[in-house]
Amino acid sequence: MARRFYVETLGCPKNQVDSDKLTGSLLADGMLPVDDAGAADLVVVNTCAFIEEARQESVDAILALAESKADGARLVVTGCMAERYGSELAVALPEVDLVAGFGVALQPALVGAAAPEPGSAGTAVHIGRKPPTPAAPAFDLLNLPRPRSPRPWAYVKIAEGCDRACGFCAIPSFRGKQRSRPIDSVLAEIDQLDASEIVLVAQDLAAYGRDQGVGERSIVALVEAAAARVRRVRLLYLYPSDLTDALIDAIGATGVPYFDLSLQHVSRPLVRRMRRWGDGEVFLARIADIRKREPQAAFRSNFIVGYPGETEHDHDQLLSFVAEADLDWCGFFAYSREEGTFAAQLDGAVEPWLVHERLAELRELQDSITARKRDELIGSTVEVLVDAPGQARSHREAPEIDGIIVVPDHLAPGTYATLTVTGALGPDLEAS
């Protein structure tokens, strides 16, 4: 009888791609997927370690699955937490049978081995931290095949790692420097997934190909080639300095003028303290230029609140920017002190109660902007991709992170339809 596996994925879309690759490798090894962890012989938790809140969510999920898994089943922790805190995690969580960092195959240790005795925690494997500039592992998730997408859309990771040194981010310390996939490999994966919408993701998407000495034309060429294969191509996480005219035009030509800009803050002194580029004035000018080129453009961004040294003046600048930029979607996150980052050594810590107040003020403002912009769409005609019965998206909504469009149940998933927006409720729309 074939062994069964269950994969729980936490964190960002890039983690979902990693889980899909792991799933593909387990399927190739003859295992069968199940939807219930209690019915699995192998339970895998793909963790996130970006900020403290994400790490706590990962630990909670691990402990819950340790309780619910069947006797004799093995529990594996992989992903960012496993890579960043491998040996510490193995000691702290004896419930786990294997802590597998990036590039560690699960099958040799688990599929071919006898299951542990009931009630046994097995042997925790201690994975050390990566060297500062790791080579690509022999077991490379980035280039593993994956199953056909079970949904009408799919994430495609085009690069791993990051060459930037943002003051708040620890990702380069455990994901390593950027390494881009060959364009032919990415396109082959897009063909294999057979999805109606492809969402390109990476830690630094617009820098795709730079590590190969190709430069800006590489991401543009990839977007153009992907758009020739699928009806929708969407890009997530664009660093603002790399949003060139050529890339803007390439995005517009796909028919999905959706711009997810990684801004983080707008106060020039604070942005420099973050070791990043730009300021509110530069960002507003670029957004205005995109709107002139693409009147139907939709925008998303994220901002950090409470970064060390953030003053009331900095906060007021961010409020003014959010009001003026009139973005469709915004996420606001409390600063999380990450060991080993530049920001961890900075003075000027912002009191938690003040961070909470600033977050509430920004979220209330953005909620009102998003609701107004959704109301303005009532009566307009939209082309939607049906994701599931009664649920669809236009070019303005990225899967899983933005609002949805409620559509008639008879529309088949995976099909496109041209509908009229009839109502709005907060971030969601109704259309028929």
Summary of the structure (lengths in Angstrom):
residues: 432
radius of gyration: 22.2
end to end distance: 47.6
largest distance: 65.4
contacts: 1445
relative contact order: 0.08
helix: 38%
strand: 21%
